[in-house]
Amino acid sequence: MTHTTPNPKIHEGRNLKRFREMLGMKQDVLAMELGTDWNQQKVSLLEQKERIDSDILEQVSAILKMPVEAIRNFDEDQAVNIIANTFNVENDAYIGNPNGTFNINPMEKLIQLHEEKIALYERMLKEKDEMMVRLERLIVAK
């Protein structure tokens, strides 16, 4: 049973490929999960289809552990628009919190790490000096 896609720009096969690649799954692995009558070439042909049969789409979505609607309705143009409208470099905004501001200065962090390293070396030298004093006392005591 084939269904119609409401948005003609949505290509279910391409969406399937994008999600499969994002999950780091190869075509032959997906073919193996789909069953013995599937192979890498058949998955490749499936990813070229504009519309995917509903029962196959359900199987694939179960294997990828994502809702059928994610594959069926993903529109890259809309996703790019959402990201472009949400993320604004000038206002230091980011997705999820448009009022968020990050003030991470790499030079300050580098200086802080350098100071911590110096403090560590100084503690190590102090411990070494204390150890030398103890060893000298042990040698003198013998």
N, C-alpha and C positions, 0 to 999 in steps of 0.2 A: 504494500500500500504506500503510494507516494503522496506527499502533501505539497501544498504550494507555499512558497516563501512570501510573506507580505511585502518585504522590502526587496526590490529587484537587485539592489547593490550587494546584498548578502550572498555570499558563495559558501555554502555549507562545507564543501570539500576543502576549500582553502582554510576555513576556520578550523576544521578538524586537524589539518596539517599544522597550523599555528599552535594549537593547544598541545598536540602530540609532541612537537618540537620543544615547546616550553617545558614540558615534563621530562624531556630528555629521552623519549622513547623512540626507537628506530621502527621503521615500517615492518621489518620482519618480525620484531617482537610483538607488535600489534596484530600481525597476521597469525602468529602462533596462538595468541590469546583468543582470537576470533574463532579458531577451529582448524581442522585438518583440510578443509576445502579452500582455505585462504593461503595466499603467499604474498611476498613483497610486491610483486607486480600488480596483484589484484588490489592491494591497499593503495598503491600509487594511482591506479585508475579511479578508485573510490574518491581519493583526494582531488581529483580533477573534475568531479561531478559538481554541478551547481546545486542540485538538490539530492539529498541522500534519503533512501528509503527509511521510513520511520523505525521499523524493527531493527535494521542494521545500526541506525543512529543510536537507538537505545542500548544496543550491545556495546557499541564503542564508548558511549558515555559512561556506562557501568565500568568498563575496563579502565578508562581514564579517571574514574571517580569524580565526575562532574555532571551537573544537570544537563539534560538534553537541550534545554533552552539556551544554555551558554553557547553551545555549538550552533544551534539553529538561529539565534538572534544576534550574535556578535557582529557588530559593524565597526570596522577599523576606523572609518572616517569619524563616526560619533565618538569613539574612544579617544581619538586624537584631539577632537574638539573639546571634550571634557577635560583632558589633561592640559591643553593649551589655555583654557579658560580658568582652570583651577590653579595652575602653577604660574606664578608671576614673580620673576626674579627680582624685579625692581622693588617689590614689597616684601621680599623674603618669605613669600607664602609657600606652602606645600600642601599636598593633597591630605585631607583629613583635618587640617587646621589652617584656614586661610590667614589667621592672625599670628601664626608662629614665627618667631624670629630666632635665628641661630647666629651667635657671635663667636664663632670658633676662629681664632687667629692661629694659624700654624706656627708662626714665629714664637708666640707666647708659649705654646705647647712644647715646642722644641727647647726653649730656654728653661721651662719647668723641668723637663726630662733631664737636661744637662745638669741643673742644680741638684736634682735627686741623685744623679750619678756621682757628682762631686761629694755629696754628703755620705753616700755609701762608701766611697773610697776613703774618706776621712775616718769613718767608723772602723773600717778594716785596718787602716794604719794604726789607729789607737789600740785596737785589739792585738795587733802584731807587737807593738811596743810593750804592752802589758805582758804578753806571752814571753817576750825576750827577758823582761825583768824577772819573771817567775823562773825561767830556765837558768838565768845567772844565779839566782838564789839557790836553786837546787844544786848547781855545780859547786858553788862556794860551800854549801852545807856538807858536801861529801868530802 
